[in-house]
Amino acid sequence: MNFSTPWTIGRVATMAAGALVLTLSAPASRGASAAYAALHVVPAEAAPRTPLDRTKSDEDIEAEAAALAASGDFAGAAIRYRELTKRRPDSFVAWYNLACALAQLEHPDEAWGALERSIELGMNDLTHLRLDPHIEPLRGGERFADLEARWPEIMERQAEVRFARAIERFGRGYHTQRDDLLRVRFAVGQPRQTFDMAHEELHIVSRWAMEHLFANLADAEDGTVPWVTVVIPTDADFASWARERHGDAARGPTQQIAGTYDHDRKELVCKDLGSTLRHEVFHALHYRSQSLHAQRHAAWVLEGLAALVEDFDLDYQGTPVFVPSWRTNAARRAFRGGRLKTIEQLTSMPDHIFVGQSPLLHYAEARTLMLYMYAAGRLAEFYRNYVDTWEEDRTGLAAILRTFDATLPQIEASYRRWVQSLPTAPEQMHPPAATLGIDVDPERGEGLAVIRTVRGSPGRRAGLRPRDVLVAVNGQGTRDINELYRVLGRYTPGNLVVLTVRRGREILELNARLGRSSDYEQIVVPGG
């Protein structure tokens, strides 16, 4: 995902020395960077008082503006923020920060002009507007009450503009869909039939999330929550977008960009219709929920929960049941090698380290800890406790201690015993005993494209042909190799399964009796 910076509301604090002043700060991120308002206490003499040097970079001018605001020199800060609006005329962040400075200078008309421009460009957090102390001079009058009344209309207009831009960028041939439950507008370059199957899976995990974790989404004022644009491009369009957006990082030696959610832009671009789509849409829901709480959650919490919903089965009531996966396999290997981080080490890790160094292992450890709390029946309780204790401890450790009502050594010992007992989930490194005996190309976002069927294999006997796209086994999605292996791992050789296949514009269901992996060649992944 694109780890962009949401707005955070800081608390007013006091210090024995130094005046109470305002500073603008932003947590480290690997996505779009921006300075957002938060109250802190710093010595007044810390701010430099220098004239504006227009030869400086945007980042240096932004830092100067923050320091000047921290010293109480809002006039100096306003000059610099005004310069940034000239350099970044389409940045709602620059306009919003200018509005804050002008409001503090008691220039309400100018401040309102900057604020309205910020909203026009994409500022969409009503909770922040209601709580941000820097906007306080603008609140309380009829103009602010009118803004609140018009907010649903503003959200609709912003969503329409964002969606139109996405269609312009990716192509007018995409089919579109509006989802009022998720407050998402989809633009889809993949076949409609396979998207519909993935959309149903999204609803399954999203309804679970809103019932057990993000209950405040159901209580949100009607129409005040921003819409998100979700683009699922064609394979070619995604490759072009990824190169343009991420450069060499789109396909590095240790990771490949499969999707990203940009919270500032309220835009999600995703390659596949399976685990990546669930992961990124979950991020959108989580960011939406934490914005309503006026909070900014730790990276391990954000990524651990989003990774949790990547792999699930359904119980007899159609409820998702989250299960071990290739990520928990990685955590288990780390445990056996003596490298599994303790709970305290994982929760205290700075966000930029979590997402920037060994992210595959960190995500695996975060998902495994979430799965542990889920298996113990404590995940929803943990999340409630985390929201409740966030002001005192943003790492989540205090919430874990409160949830289990035990000492940290006791929880750690239980967690490690549980990790040691985890079964190995079928994946590329550990193929299941059952097989279809086919070679596939995993680079298709909608599923696995059949390249070859082994002579006499279950796949060939079932009627699979080259260029077919396998999207599900017994109704369980199979959009990538690990997902296929995990699903096949639920069965034994000789079991009869139903394959859901797209052939051209048709969706077919083919009966296949699974074979024994040892009797056939292993699946070949091109380029793997």
C-alpha positions as CSV (number, residue, x, y, z in Angstrom):
1,M,0.0,0.0,0.0
2,N,1.0,3.6,-0.3
3,F,1.7,4.5,3.4
4,S,0.4,8.0,3.2
5,T,-0.1,10.3,6.1
6,P,-3.5,11.0,7.6
7,W,-4.2,14.0,9.7
8,T,-3.7,13.5,13.4
9,I,-5.1,15.6,16.3
10,G,-2.5,16.1,19.0
11,R,-3.4,17.0,22.6
12,V,-2.6,20.3,24.3
13,A,0.2,19.6,26.8
14,T,2.2,21.7,29.2
15,M,5.8,22.0,30.0
16,A,7.7,23.4,32.9
17,A,9.8,25.5,30.5
18,G,8.9,27.0,27.2
19,A,5.7,28.6,25.9
20,L,2.7,26.7,24.5
21,V,3.0,27.1,20.8
22,L,1.9,25.5,17.6
23,T,4.0,23.3,15.4
24,L,3.1,21.4,12.2
25,S,4.3,17.8,12.0
26,A,3.9,14.7,9.9
27,P,4.8,11.1,10.9
28,A,7.4,9.4,8.6
29,S,5.8,7.7,5.6
30,R,6.8,6.0,2.4
31,G,3.9,7.5,0.5
32,A,2.9,11.1,-0.3
33,S,4.5,13.3,2.3
34,A,2.7,16.3,3.8
35,A,2.8,18.5,6.9
36,Y,-0.4,18.3,9.0
37,A,-1.4,20.2,12.1
38,A,-0.8,18.8,15.6
39,L,-0.3,20.6,18.9
40,H,2.9,20.2,20.8
41,V,4.9,22.3,23.2
42,V,8.3,23.6,22.1
43,P,10.5,26.4,23.2
44,A,9.5,29.6,21.5
45,E,13.1,30.5,20.7
46,A,13.5,27.4,18.6
47,A,12.1,28.9,15.5
48,P,14.4,30.7,13.0
49,R,13.2,34.2,12.0
50,T,14.6,34.5,8.4
51,P,13.2,36.1,5.3
52,L,11.7,33.8,2.6
53,D,14.4,32.4,0.3
54,R,12.6,31.3,-2.9
55,T,15.6,29.4,-4.1
56,K,15.0,26.8,-1.4
57,S,13.2,23.5,-2.0
58,D,9.6,22.9,-1.2
59,E,10.6,20.7,1.7
60,D,12.9,23.3,3.2
61,I,10.2,26.0,2.9
62,E,7.7,23.6,4.5
63,A,10.0,23.0,7.4
64,E,10.6,26.7,7.8
65,A,6.8,27.3,7.9
66,A,6.4,24.7,10.6
67,A,9.2,26.2,12.7
68,L,7.7,29.7,12.3
69,A,4.3,28.5,13.3
70,A,5.8,26.7,16.3
71,S,7.3,30.0,17.5
72,G,4.0,31.8,17.1
73,D,5.1,33.7,13.9
74,F,2.0,32.9,11.9
75,A,2.7,35.8,9.6
76,G,6.0,34.3,8.6
77,A,4.4,30.9,8.3
78,A,1.6,32.3,6.1
79,I,4.1,33.8,3.7
80,R,5.8,30.4,3.2
81,Y,2.5,28.5,2.9
82,R,1.4,31.0,0.3
83,E,4.6,30.3,-1.6
84,L,3.9,26.6,-1.4
85,T,0.4,27.1,-2.9
86,K,2.0,28.8,-5.9
87,R,4.4,25.9,-6.3
88,R,1.8,23.3,-5.6
89,P,-1.5,24.9,-6.7
90,D,-3.3,21.5,-6.7
91,S,-2.1,20.5,-3.2
92,F,-5.0,20.6,-0.8
93,V,-2.4,20.2,2.0
94,A,-0.7,23.5,1.2
95,W,-4.0,25.4,1.0
96,Y,-5.2,23.9,4.2
97,N,-2.0,24.8,6.1
98,L,-2.3,28.4,4.7
99,A,-5.9,28.5,6.0
100,C,-4.7,27.4,9.5
101,A,-2.0,30.2,9.5
102,L,-4.5,32.8,8.3
103,A,-7.1,31.8,10.8
104,Q,-4.6,32.2,13.6
105,L,-3.8,35.7,12.2
106,E,-7.5,36.5,12.4
107,H,-7.9,37.0,8.7
108,P,-11.2,35.1,8.4
109,D,-12.1,36.0,4.8
110,E,-8.7,35.0,3.5
111,A,-8.7,31.9,5.7
112,W,-12.1,30.8,4.4
113,G,-10.9,31.3,0.9
114,A,-7.9,29.1,1.4
115,L,-10.0,26.5,3.3
116,E,-12.6,26.3,0.6
117,R,-9.9,25.9,-2.1
118,S,-8.4,23.1,0.0
119,I,-11.8,21.4,0.1
120,E,-12.2,21.9,-3.6
121,L,-8.9,20.2,-4.2
122,G,-9.6,17.2,-2.0
123,M,-9.6,17.9,1.8
124,N,-12.3,15.6,3.0
125,D,-11.9,15.0,6.7
126,L,-14.9,16.6,8.5
127,T,-13.8,15.2,11.9
128,H,-10.5,16.9,11.6
129,L,-12.2,20.2,10.7
130,R,-14.3,19.9,13.8
131,L,-11.4,19.2,16.1
132,D,-8.4,21.0,14.6
133,P,-7.5,23.8,17.1
134,H,-5.9,25.9,14.3
135,I,-9.3,26.3,12.5
136,E,-11.0,27.2,15.8
137,P,-11.4,30.9,14.8
138,L,-13.5,29.8,11.8
139,R,-15.9,27.5,13.7
140,G,-19.0,28.6,15.5
141,G,-20.6,30.8,12.9
142,E,-23.2,30.4,10.2
143,R,-20.5,29.8,7.6
144,F,-19.1,26.8,9.3
145,A,-22.6,25.4,10.0
146,D,-23.4,25.8,6.3
147,L,-20.2,23.9,5.4
148,E,-21.2,21.0,7.7
149,A,-24.7,21.0,6.1
150,R,-23.2,20.9,2.6
151,W,-20.7,18.2,3.4
152,P,-22.6,15.3,1.9
153,E,-22.9,17.3,-1.3
154,I,-19.2,18.1,-1.2
155,M,-18.3,14.5,-0.7
156,E,-20.3,13.5,-3.8
157,R,-18.8,16.2,-5.9
158,Q,-15.2,15.3,-4.8
159,A,-15.9,11.6,-5.6
160,E,-17.2,12.4,-9.1
161,V,-14.1,14.5,-9.9
162,R,-11.7,11.8,-8.6
163,F,-13.6,9.1,-10.5
164,A,-13.6,11.1,-13.7
165,R,-9.9,11.5,-13.5
166,A,-9.4,7.8,-12.9
167,I,-11.4,7.0,-16.0
168,E,-9.5,9.5,-18.0
169,R,-6.2,8.0,-16.8
170,F,-7.1,4.3,-17.3
171,G,-9.4,4.3,-20.2
172,R,-13.1,4.7,-21.0
173,G,-13.6,1.1,-21.9
174,Y,-13.7,0.0,-18.2
175,H,-17.0,-1.0,-16.7
176,T,-18.0,0.9,-13.6
177,Q,-20.0,0.2,-10.5
178,R,-21.0,2.1,-7.4
179,D,-21.0,0.4,-4.0
180,D,-23.0,2.3,-1.4
181,L,-22.2,-0.1,1.4
182,L,-18.4,0.4,1.0
183,R,-18.8,4.0,-0.4
184,V,-16.6,2.9,-3.2
185,R,-16.7,3.6,-7.0
186,F,-15.1,0.8,-9.0
187,A,-13.5,1.2,-12.5
188,V,-12.7,-2.3,-13.7
189,G,-10.6,-3.4,-16.6
190,Q,-11.0,-7.1,-15.8
191,P,-14.0,-9.2,-17.1
192,R,-17.2,-8.3,-15.3
193,Q,-18.1,-11.9,-14.4
194,T,-14.9,-12.5,-12.5
195,F,-15.1,-9.1,-10.8
196,D,-18.6,-9.9,-9.5
197,M,-17.2,-13.0,-7.7
198,A,-14.4,-10.9,-6.1
199,H,-16.9,-8.2,-5.2
200,E,-18.9,-10.7,-3.2
201,E,-15.8,-11.7,-1.3
202,L,-15.1,-8.1,-0.5
203,H,-18.6,-7.7,1.0
204,I,-18.0,-10.8,3.1
205,V,-14.8,-9.5,4.8
206,S,-16.0,-5.9,4.9
207,R,-19.3,-6.8,6.7
208,W,-17.2,-8.8,9.1
209,A,-14.8,-5.9,9.7
210,M,-17.7,-3.4,10.2
211,E,-19.4,-5.6,12.6
212,H,-16.4,-6.6,14.7
213,L,-13.8,-3.8,14.3
214,F,-15.0,-0.7,12.6
215,A,-18.4,-0.3,14.2
216,N,-18.1,3.5,14.0
217,L,-18.5,3.3,10.2
218,A,-22.1,2.3,10.7
219,D,-22.6,5.2,13.1
220,A,-21.0,7.8,10.9
221,E,-23.2,10.7,9.8
222,D,-24.9,9.9,6.5
223,G,-23.0,11.2,3.6
224,T,-20.1,12.7,5.5
225,V,-17.6,9.9,4.9
226,P,-15.5,10.3,1.7
227,W,-15.9,8.0,-1.2
228,V,-12.9,5.9,-2.5
229,T,-12.1,5.3,-6.1
230,V,-11.0,1.7,-6.8
231,V,-9.3,1.0,-10.1
232,I,-8.7,-2.6,-11.2
233,P,-6.8,-2.1,-14.4
234,T,-6.1,-4.4,-17.3
235,D,-2.8,-6.2,-17.0
236,A,-1.1,-3.9,-19.5
237,D,-2.6,-0.7,-17.9
238,F,-1.4,-1.8,-14.4
239,A,2.1,-2.5,-15.6
240,S,2.2,1.0,-17.2
241,W,0.8,2.6,-14.1
242,A,3.2,0.8,-11.7
243,R,6.2,1.8,-13.7
244,E,5.0,5.4,-13.8
245,R,4.1,5.5,-10.1
246,H,6.8,3.4,-8.5
247,G,9.6,3.1,-11.0
248,D,12.1,0.3,-10.3
249,A,10.3,-0.4,-7.0
250,A,7.3,-1.8,-8.9
251,R,9.2,-5.0,-9.5
252,G,12.2,-5.3,-7.2
253,P,14.1,-8.4,-6.2
254,T,12.3,-8.7,-2.8
255,Q,8.9,-7.4,-3.5
256,Q,6.5,-6.6,-6.3
257,I,3.9,-3.8,-6.2
258,A,0.5,-5.5,-6.5
259,G,-1.7,-2.7,-5.3
260,T,-1.6,0.6,-3.3
261,Y,-4.1,2.7,-1.4
262,D,-3.4,6.4,-1.3
263,H,-5.4,7.8,1.6
264,D,-4.8,11.4,0.7
265,R,-6.1,10.9,-2.8
266,K,-8.8,8.4,-1.8
267,E,-7.6,6.2,-4.7
268,L,-6.9,2.5,-4.7
269,V,-5.2,0.8,-7.7
270,C,-5.0,-2.9,-7.5
271,K,-3.7,-5.6,-9.9
272,D,-5.5,-8.7,-8.8
273,L,-9.1,-9.5,-7.7
274,G,-8.0,-11.7,-4.8
275,S,-5.9,-11.2,-1.6
276,T,-4.4,-7.9,-2.7
277,L,-7.8,-6.3,-3.4
278,R,-9.1,-7.5,0.0
279,H,-6.0,-6.2,1.7
280,E,-6.2,-2.7,0.1
281,V,-10.0,-2.2,0.5
282,F,-9.6,-3.2,4.1
283,H,-7.0,-0.4,4.4
284,A,-9.5,2.0,3.0
285,L,-12.1,1.0,5.6
286,H,-9.5,1.1,8.4
287,Y,-8.3,4.6,7.5
288,R,-11.9,5.8,7.3
289,S,-12.6,4.4,10.8
290,Q,-9.4,5.8,12.4
291,S,-10.1,9.2,10.8
292,L,-13.5,9.2,12.5
293,H,-11.7,8.4,15.8
294,A,-9.2,11.3,15.0
295,Q,-6.4,8.7,15.3
296,R,-3.4,7.5,13.4
297,H,-2.8,3.8,14.0
298,A,0.6,2.1,14.1
299,A,1.8,0.4,10.9
300,W,1.9,-3.1,12.4
301,V,-1.8,-2.7,13.3
302,L,-2.8,-1.4,9.9
303,E,-0.8,-4.0,8.0
304,G,-1.5,-6.9,10.4
305,L,-5.3,-6.5,10.1
306,A,-5.2,-5.9,6.3
307,A,-3.0,-9.0,5.9
308,L,-5.3,-11.0,8.1
309,V,-8.2,-10.8,5.6
310,E,-6.1,-12.0,2.7
311,D,-6.7,-15.7,3.5
312,F,-10.0,-17.1,4.8
313,D,-12.4,-19.9,4.5
314,L,-16.2,-19.7,5.0
315,D,-18.0,-21.5,7.8
316,Y,-21.5,-23.1,7.3
317,Q,-23.1,-19.7,8.0
318,G,-21.0,-18.0,5.3
319,T,-18.9,-16.2,7.9
320,P,-15.2,-15.7,7.1
321,V,-12.7,-17.8,9.1
322,F,-9.2,-16.6,8.9
323,V,-6.6,-19.3,8.5
324,P,-2.8,-19.8,8.4
325,S,-1.1,-18.8,5.2
326,W,2.2,-18.3,3.5
327,R,2.7,-15.3,5.8
328,T,2.3,-17.4,9.0
329,N,4.7,-20.0,7.4
330,A,7.3,-17.2,7.2
331,A,6.7,-16.2,10.9
332,R,7.0,-19.9,11.9
333,R,10.3,-20.2,10.0
334,A,11.5,-17.0,11.8
335,F,10.6,-18.6,15.1
336,R,12.5,-21.8,14.4
337,G,15.5,-19.7,13.4
338,G,15.4,-17.7,16.5
339,R,14.5,-14.5,14.6
340,L,10.8,-14.0,15.5
341,K,10.4,-10.6,17.1
342,T,8.9,-10.5,20.6
343,I,5.5,-8.8,20.9
344,E,7.2,-5.8,22.5
345,Q,9.8,-5.5,19.7
346,L,7.1,-5.7,17.0
347,T,4.7,-3.2,18.6
348,S,7.5,-0.7,19.4
349,M,8.9,-0.7,15.8
350,P,8.8,2.7,14.2
351,D,6.5,2.8,11.2
352,H,9.2,3.7,8.7
353,I,11.3,0.7,9.8
354,F,8.3,-1.6,9.7
355,V,7.4,-0.7,6.1
356,G,10.9,0.1,4.8
357,Q,13.1,-2.8,6.1
358,S,12.2,-6.4,5.5
359,P,8.5,-5.6,5.0
360,L,7.6,-9.2,4.0
361,L,8.8,-10.6,7.3
362,H,7.3,-7.7,9.3
363,Y,3.9,-8.1,7.6
364,A,4.1,-11.8,8.3
365,E,4.8,-11.3,11.9
366,A,2.0,-8.7,12.2
367,R,-0.5,-11.0,10.6
368,T,0.6,-13.9,12.8
369,L,0.1,-11.8,16.0
370,M,-3.4,-10.7,14.7
371,L,-4.3,-14.3,13.9
372,Y,-3.2,-15.3,17.4
373,M,-5.6,-12.8,18.9
374,Y,-8.3,-13.9,16.5
375,A,-7.8,-17.6,17.3
376,A,-8.1,-16.7,21.0
377,G,-11.4,-14.9,20.4
378,R,-9.8,-11.6,21.5
379,L,-9.2,-9.6,18.3
380,A,-12.3,-7.4,18.4
381,E,-11.6,-6.7,22.1
382,F,-8.0,-5.8,21.3
383,Y,-9.1,-3.3,18.7
384,R,-11.6,-1.7,21.0
385,N,-8.9,-1.5,23.7
386,Y,-6.4,0.0,21.2
387,V,-8.8,2.7,20.2
388,D,-9.5,3.4,23.9
389,T,-5.8,3.5,24.9
390,W,-4.4,5.1,21.8
391,E,-3.8,8.5,23.4
392,E,-1.7,6.9,26.2
393,D,0.0,4.2,24.1
394,R,0.0,4.3,20.3
395,T,2.1,1.2,19.9
396,G,-0.8,-1.2,20.9
397,L,1.2,-2.9,23.7
398,A,-1.0,-1.5,26.4
399,A,-4.1,-2.7,24.5
400,I,-2.7,-6.2,24.3
401,L,-2.0,-6.3,28.0
402,R,-5.5,-5.0,28.8
403,T,-7.0,-7.5,26.4
404,F,-5.4,-10.6,27.9
405,D,-5.2,-9.3,31.5
406,A,-1.9,-11.0,32.0
407,T,1.8,-10.1,32.2
408,L,3.8,-9.6,29.1
409,P,6.0,-12.7,29.7
410,Q,2.9,-14.8,30.1
411,I,1.4,-13.5,26.9
412,E,4.7,-13.9,25.1
413,A,5.1,-17.5,26.2
414,S,1.5,-18.3,25.1
415,Y,2.0,-16.6,21.8
416,R,5.3,-18.5,21.0
417,R,3.7,-21.9,22.0
418,W,0.9,-21.1,19.6
419,V,3.3,-20.1,16.7
420,Q,5.2,-23.3,17.3
421,S,2.0,-25.4,16.9
422,L,0.9,-23.7,13.7
423,P,0.4,-26.1,10.8
424,T,2.3,-25.4,7.6
425,A,0.0,-23.8,5.1
426,P,0.3,-25.1,1.5
427,E,2.2,-22.6,-0.6
428,Q,4.8,-22.6,-3.4
429,M,7.5,-23.8,-0.9
430,H,5.2,-26.4,0.5
431,P,2.8,-27.7,-2.3
432,P,-0.2,-29.7,-1.2
433,A,-0.7,-33.4,-1.7
434,A,-3.6,-32.8,-4.2
435,T,-3.0,-31.4,-7.6
436,L,-4.7,-30.5,-10.9
437,G,-1.5,-31.2,-12.9
438,I,-1.4,-27.9,-14.8
439,D,1.1,-25.2,-15.6
440,V,-0.2,-21.6,-15.0
441,D,0.7,-18.0,-15.5
442,P,0.0,-16.1,-12.3
443,E,0.4,-12.6,-13.9
444,R,-3.3,-12.4,-14.8
445,G,-5.1,-10.2,-12.2
446,E,-8.4,-12.1,-12.4
447,G,-7.0,-15.6,-11.8
448,L,-4.5,-18.2,-13.0
449,A,-4.1,-18.5,-16.8
450,V,-3.7,-22.1,-17.9
451,I,-0.5,-22.6,-20.0
452,R,-0.4,-26.3,-20.3
453,T,-2.2,-29.4,-18.9
454,V,-0.1,-32.4,-18.2
455,R,-1.2,-35.5,-20.2
456,G,-3.6,-37.6,-18.2
457,S,-3.8,-35.0,-15.5
458,P,-7.0,-34.1,-13.5
459,G,-7.0,-30.7,-15.2
460,R,-6.9,-32.2,-18.7
461,R,-9.5,-34.8,-18.0
462,A,-11.8,-32.1,-16.5
463,G,-11.6,-30.2,-19.8
464,L,-9.2,-27.4,-19.0
465,R,-7.6,-25.8,-22.0
466,P,-4.7,-23.4,-22.5
467,R,-5.8,-19.8,-22.1
468,D,-8.5,-20.7,-19.7
469,V,-8.4,-18.6,-16.5
470,L,-9.0,-20.6,-13.3
471,V,-10.7,-18.3,-10.8
472,A,-12.1,-20.6,-8.1
473,V,-12.1,-24.2,-6.7
474,N,-15.4,-25.2,-5.1
475,G,-16.3,-21.5,-5.0
476,Q,-13.1,-20.5,-3.2
477,G,-11.1,-17.8,-5.1
478,T,-7.7,-18.8,-6.7
479,R,-6.2,-15.7,-8.1
480,D,-2.6,-16.5,-7.3
481,I,-0.4,-19.5,-6.8
482,N,-0.3,-19.4,-3.0
483,E,-4.1,-19.0,-2.9
484,L,-4.5,-22.0,-5.3
485,Y,-2.2,-24.2,-3.2
486,R,-3.9,-23.1,0.1
487,V,-7.3,-24.0,-1.3
488,L,-6.1,-27.4,-2.8
489,G,-4.6,-28.1,0.6
490,R,-8.1,-28.5,2.0
491,Y,-8.6,-31.6,-0.1
492,T,-7.0,-35.0,-0.6
493,P,-6.2,-36.8,-3.8
494,G,-9.3,-38.4,-5.2
495,N,-11.7,-35.7,-4.0
496,L,-14.1,-34.3,-6.6
497,V,-14.0,-30.5,-6.9
498,V,-15.7,-27.9,-9.2
499,L,-13.5,-25.6,-11.1
500,T,-14.8,-22.1,-12.0
501,V,-13.1,-21.1,-15.3
502,R,-13.4,-18.2,-17.6
503,R,-13.1,-19.1,-21.2
504,G,-13.4,-16.1,-23.4
505,R,-16.6,-14.4,-22.4
506,E,-18.0,-17.6,-20.8
507,I,-17.9,-18.7,-17.2
508,L,-17.7,-22.5,-17.0
509,E,-17.9,-25.0,-14.2
510,L,-15.8,-28.1,-14.7
511,N,-15.8,-31.2,-12.5
512,A,-12.3,-32.5,-11.6
513,R,-11.1,-35.4,-9.5
514,L,-7.9,-34.3,-7.9
515,G,-4.7,-36.3,-8.4
516,R,-1.6,-36.9,-6.3
517,S,1.1,-34.3,-6.6
518,S,3.8,-36.9,-6.7
519,D,2.3,-38.4,-9.9
520,Y,2.6,-35.1,-11.9
521,E,5.0,-32.4,-12.6
522,Q,4.8,-29.4,-10.2
523,I,3.2,-26.2,-11.3
524,V,5.6,-24.1,-13.3
525,V,5.5,-20.4,-12.7
526,P,6.9,-18.5,-15.7
527,G,10.0,-16.5,-14.6
528,G,9.9,-18.0,-11.2
